[in-house]
Amino acid sequence: MARAVLGVLFAAGLSGACRHGELRNGVYAKPGLRYRVGELPPDWKQVGIRENDLAFLSTDKAHSMAVNATCEGHEDASLQVLTQHLLMGFTDRQLVNQETRPLDGRDSLRSHYTAKLDGVPIELLLVVMKKDGCVYDFAYLSPRGRFDEKLADFERLLDQFKAEGRQ
């Protein structure tokens, strides 16, 4: 899940090299699934993290993003429940704003939180959507007080998202 990559990227600033799919020309493909994401500016570096399809770290190593799709094992949990799963491991969580917005023709739940990760104050924007039997989750993490610096990049990634279907 996205929470795993966020913790690793933010706390350690390190990345692994374990990916189970490939991003090419804005389309991520892994066995059984394809989806399109928006292109990010050059100050984002793609990093490999086993728990996520896609993970990106800003060149200043202060901001991170993650995208993941799960098509099995999630049963039919609500968007609220799925969002709570993404918050596991974060302490002192405070909901700033939560709203439902369309994403790729479906409702998505957008949740902005302040929290702490290993005692460090952070801000998160989590977006969860279900489509065609899959759960898509998106996460943006920043140091508290710097949330708006890279938010437009995350919004661009979301605006161009399109599930291309299960294969």
N, C-alpha and C positions, 0 to 999 in steps of 0.2 A: 504494500500500500504506500501511498504518498508519504505518510508520516515517517516511514523508515528512511526514505531518501532525504527528507527534510532534516531530520535529526543528524544524519551522517554528514550531509553537505554543510549544514550551518555550524555544527559543533566542531567538526574536524577540518572542514575545507578540503576534504579528500574525496576521491572517487575510486570506484572499482572498475573493472572492465568487463563485467558480465551482463551482456544484453542477449535477449532471446528473440529479437527481431531487428529490423533495419529501417532507418529513416532515409528515404531517397526522394528528392524533389518535393518535399513537404508531405509525403505519404509514408506513414508508418505501417509496416506489414510484419506480422508474426504468424505462425501457423494457425490457420483458421480465422484470421481477422485482419482487416485493413481499415485505417482511418487517416484522414487528412488533418493537419494542424497548420496554423499560420506560421509564416517565416519569421524568425527572430533577427534582430539587428546583430551585427558582428561582435558586440560586446557580451554575447552569451555563448558559452561553450557547452556543447553536449557532453555529458559524462555518462558512463555506464554504471548502473546500479541494478543489482539482481531483482529487487522487489518492485521495480517500475519498468514500464515500457520505455518511457523517455524521462530524462532528467537533464536539467540545464543549470549551470552555475554562472553567475555574472562574473566578468573579468575582475571586478573589485572583490569578489568572493563574499559579498555581503548579502546577496539575494539569490534565491533558488526557486526553481519551478519543477514540477513533476506532473506527468500524465500517465495514467494507467487505465487499462480496460480489462475487466474480468467477466468472463462469460459463463463461468461455472462456480458453484459453491456459495453463491450469495443468496440463494433462495429468492424470496420476493420481499426483501426488507424495504422499508420506506426510505425516502431520501434523507429524512431526519436521522434515522438509525445509521445509515451508511455514513453520514457526515460525522456522527459521534465516533464511529470506528476510526476515522482519520485523525481524531483528536487524542487518541490514546498515546500516552507518553508525555503529553504537555500538561503543565501544572498552571494554577492560577488563571484558568481560562475565563475570559469575559467576552460575552457576545456583544459586538459593536453594532452589527446590522445583519439581518437575514431577510432574503427575499427570493421569490420565485421569478425566474426569467426564462424566456425561450432560448434554446440552444439546439441547433440542427433539427428544428421542428418539434422538439419535445420540451417539457418543463424541466428546468434544472433548479437546484437549490443552491444559492450563493450565500455563503456564511463568512463574515469578516469577524475575526477574533483577535484579541490581544491575549497573550499567554506567556509562559516561561518555558524554556527548554534548557534543562540542566542549570536553572537559575538565571538564565540570560533572557531579558525581556525581548519579545518578538511580536510581530503581527502576521496573521495568516489570512489568506482568502482561499476558501475551499469551495469548489464547484462540483456538484454530483448530479449525474443524469443517467437515466436508464433508457436503453433503446434496443429493440430487437433481441431481447434476452441477455443483453450485456449491461454492465455498470461501467460508466466512464467517470473517473475522478481526476480532477485537476487541482493542483495546489500551488500557491505562490506564498513565499515566506520572505520576510524582510526584518531587519532590525527595527525595533520600535522607534517611531519618529521618522523613519525613512521609507515608509510604505508607498508613498506616491512616486518615488523616484523611478521605479521600473514597472509600475502598475500598467501603464499603457502598453508595454510589451506583452504582458500577460493577457490583456484584453484583446490584443491583435491575434495572439495564438488562439484564443477562444472564438473570436469572430469568424475565423476562417476554418474552424473545426467542422468536419463532416465525416460521419460514420459511413464507410463505403461498404460495410456489410461483412457478414461471416462468410468464410470460404469453405 
